Amino acid sequence: MENEVLEKIAQFLNQLRGEQLSRASSVRMPELTEKQKQAEKLMEECRAVLENIPEADRKLLVKWQEQAEEVSYLQEEKSYLQGYVDCVYLLSGLGLIKKDEFVDKFIEELRK
């Protein structure tokens, strides 16, 4: 039963995270939007350069870019999950939820 509850909570949190960015509670960061535009422009310039270098070097740089994007995604995911954990600790510290074995297990599941 406890695993089912944890699973339902995880599904809800994933659904919440995956909702459209147009929802009212979504965090907006204009500086992120600007950096994304700058990165896209730079990437277009890099693609032109990649066409003029040896294939082995091109493959290496493309592999590095893909790896950097994956690391960035995982860092974002970690920050998001850390926010969940911090919220649970905050609610527990305020006495709004009782810190017990279930809360500890939920936090451990988020850390996996």
BELDA-V978094 format. One record per residue. RES is the residue in three letters. SS is DSSP state (A for helix, B for strand, O for the rest). PSI is psi as a letter, one per 30 degrees, with the letter a starting at -180 (* if undefined). Layout:
[[RES SS PSI] [RES SS PSI]]
//
This chain:
[[MET O e] [GLU A e] [ASN A e] [GLU A e] [VAL A e] [LEU A e] [GLU A e] [LYS A e] [ILE A e] [ALA A e] [GLN A e] [PHE A e] [LEU A e] [ASN A e] [GLN A e] [LEU A e] [ARG A e] [GLY A f] [GLU O l] [GLN O k] [LEU O f] [SER O f] [ARG O l] [ALA O e] [SER O g] [SER O k] [VAL O k] [ARG O k] [MET O j] [PRO A e] [GLU A e] [LEU A e] [THR A e] [GLU A e] [LYS A e] [GLN A e] [LYS A e] [GLN A e] [ALA A e] [GLU A e] [LYS A e] [LEU A e] [MET A e] [GLU A e] [GLU A e] [CYS A e] [ARG A e] [ALA A e] [VAL A e] [LEU A e] [GLU O f] [ASN O g] [ILE O l] [PRO O k] [GLU A e] [ALA A e] [ASP A e] [ARG A e] [LYS A e] [LEU A e] [LEU A e] [VAL A e] [LYS A e] [TRP A e] [GLN A e] [GLU A e] [GLN A e] [ALA A e] [GLU A e] [GLU A e] [VAL A e] [SER A e] [TYR A e] [LEU A e] [GLN A e] [GLU A e] [GLU A e] [LYS A e] [SER A e] [TYR A e] [LEU A e] [GLN A e] [GLY A e] [TYR A e] [VAL A e] [ASP A e] [CYS A e] [VAL A e] [TYR A e] [LEU A e] [LEU A e] [SER A e] [GLY A e] [LEU O f] [GLY O g] [LEU O f] [ILE O k] [LYS O k] [LYS O j] [ASP O a] [GLU A e] [PHE A e] [VAL A e] [ASP A e] [LYS A e] [PHE A e] [ILE A e] [GLU A e] [GLU A e] [LEU A e] [ARG A f] [LYS O *]]
//
